[in-house]
Amino acid sequence: MLERPSTPLAVRLLVAALCGGALAGSALPAQADSTVTISQGVDPVTMDPLKRTITPTQNASMNMFDTLLRHDREGKIVPWLATSWKHVAPTVWEFKLRKGVTFWNGDPLTSADVKFTVEKIKDPAEGSEQGPRVNTIARVETPDAYTVRYVTFKPTAIVPGYPWTTSIVDAKYWKEHGNEYQAEHPMGSGAYVFQSWRKDEELDLNANPKWWHGKPPIDHAIFKPIPEAASRVAALRTGETDLITNVPPQYEAQISGGRNTKIESARSDRVLFIAFNTTKPGPQQNKLLRRAFNYAVDVPALIRTVLGGHGYPASTPVPPNFTGFSAKIPFYHHDLAKAKQLLAKAGYPDGKGLELVLNAPVGRYNRDKELAEAIAGQLSETGAKVTTKIQEWTTYVNQTSQRALTPLYMLGWGDNSYDADNTLTSLFESNARISTYANPAYDTLVDAARYEVDSGKRQALYDKALAILHDDAPWIFLFQYDDLYGTSKRLQWRARADESLAVDEMSLSN
Amino acid sequence: MTAFLIRRIAGAFGVVAGVAVVVFIILHLTGDPAAAMMPLESTQAEIAAFRHAQGFDRPLWVQFASFAWNLLHGNFGLSLRHGEPALGLALERVPASAELAVTALVLAVVVAVPAGTVAAVKRNSALDVAARLLALVGQSTPVYWLGIMLILIFGVQLGWFPVSGTGGWQHLVLPAITLAMFTMARIMRLTRGSMLDVLQSDYLRTAVAKGVGSFRLIWHHALRNAWLPIVTAIGIELGTLLSQAIITETIFSWPGIGRLAYQAILDRDYPVVEAVVILGAVSFVVINLVVDLAYAALDPRIRYE
């Protein structure tokens, strides 16, 4: 508990500040060895797992709630609450639930809870951000207590409803207490049991001894947010925390050189790219110019100089560990002469008369502004005049929503479906909200792939769609980020591509 | 006195109402939060549904009327981000912010008033030069830089104090010093200036002639008369401390209202921003009123009729 302010306290503070030496060693609280402290940049915003999609909030709920399925480290779907799942009809997916799973209060977890969960997210009155994840599901059927069927509007080859991120809630508990109560009083079935939450301070969780998967190795988990990156690094170095997220590359040496700290990294599923707004008039509608700009950007140099080496050049919008990725698509290798040649062919010899704006957000993606400036510099080497327009995220994303950013704009895209579908439809289909590309031939291919059940045929469709994107170049293809984490040396944990922090995958050594 | 109080309280309502109008207009000019709140893959229909559910699709004047009506009932609405009542979110962070701001203010006054007094009495001595230099440094050091330096030196290198969050009194030390520095410098300069004026006045010369001891002369006769501008400054500084707390609370991961405001602004969480700003306006008005009343107590010549 906090001490209340008082004059004697202030006097003690002054004394403490002046002769702090006497306090050495007493300032840091001793921590039990089986406690892990995790510091993300922001606190979870709610304990209600059905509302938000932002990573820090989901990282808290994933430790308290179970999902039907999970992804393993390689992105393969593995059983979780559901022991099996299959396509029983073109529009019907069936899940068999694990028996004997209970919520912390002893309520059994059954198909009724799954149905309640999906319907809650789907209800427009709830205003859940997770709505888009379940919008392909028409209804949920529960033939018996341990069988759930998702009936989709159209046939689909992909398991619907994001069963690897959708937390299953206790329907009975929810109905008893109502919506608002859930924001601070979660009731899950997961590995860690909610203890207390002081907002912006600490979320305390205890290992669930009755967890169906067995009691996890670490007894207590504390989520303690630290917004400022430099302070997060300092807290890791002083031992106040065991794991910090979003480490800027400039702190890498401090952490890897620390006596008790180390760096963990994972090739993120988040890709960064520069899109051409081909729906608005301008030189960016010329395919030759778009290809020229792809050759003009030196992606490995950007990764080396701006990201301290932490990135992987991307040949397609789909990361290599996703279903639908095509290894047949080549990279655009940096070639300034070829870029100039293509520009001349496009009608802009030496970039003459070309004045373009590169839009970018600031503070949204790791080193976004710096990257935009470096890219503008590289593009200007063709002779074109490329300037940057940097805006704060909320203003920026509103313009994205109206397809108003033009002719060039930076965007990052992270998806945890491990499947090409969401990426290729949301970003490039003519009628997608933020798409600034329109190509009927492409639309036909990705639409067909969405409903193709045969995996070989499906891959062939994606190969063709990705080849079109390479050739048409609606993007300057940049890179996948390498996510950096700092951890204490006593923590055993391997970072994951989907940015998730499952405490049951961690252990501590002494 | 009663008439004065009634006038001031009526004025205070006017100020808060004005602030409410301004904050509403500014927030709504900066854009619609729907696109920022919903994931990029949402369809236009899903965004429209969200806007409808939150009432952002109503004409601006209707939104304002509903905001004003709810405000009169003390209802700021639910936070878009947290899904909880906005006023409650703001109020539950007030104790942490108050703890930090009051500690910083006490720290600043305890150091600055004696230091400023000594500097004035020993004008142009080495002590005075040192105090003035310290004030210069204190006023020109960015809070952000100071906070990080204190963390690196006293947290990481020496390991004397924790660097983030709350807990025992140890957690207060670094953020309180960071927050106090600017205010400390300002009050020190003001005390010195005010004391110099008083020290040159006739009545002090008279007091010296009557043989009043120098300790009593300075701390009783001079400082008491120099207090008035200092008290005003302290009142204003409390406001400054609350606004600077945004940076300090973010650096030290202090769970106060400044950090809430910062995140709410980034998210365009209208109800929370409105609650924080109006709460801030109310506290400014109250502080000013208290300062005015303190005048009367300190200076018997001032009477509010």
Interface residues (C-beta under 8 A of the other chain):
Chain A: L2 E3 R4 P5 T7 L9 A10 V11 R12 L13 L14 A16 A17 G20 G21 L23 A24 G25 S26 A27 L28 P29 S39 V42 V45 T46 D48 K51 R52 T53 P124 A125 G127 E129 G131 P132 N135 N179 E180 A183 E184 R198 K199 D200 E201 E202 K224 P225 I226 P227 E228 A230 S231 R232 A234 A235 R237 T238 E240 T241 W393 T394 T395 V397 N398 T400 S401 L411 W413 D415 N422 S426 A432 R433 I434
Chain B: T30 G31 D32 P33 A34 A35 A36 M37 M38 P39 L40 E41 S42 T43 Q44 E46 I47 A49 F50 A53 Q54 R81 H82 G83 E84 L89 E92 R93 P95 A96 A98 E99 V102 T103 V106 L107 V110 V111 I148 I151 L152 F154 G155 V156 L158 G159 W160 F161 P162 V163 S164 G165 T166 G167 G168 W169 Q170 L172 V173 A176 I177 T250 I251 F252 S253 P255 G256 R259 L260 Y262 Q263 L266 D267 R268
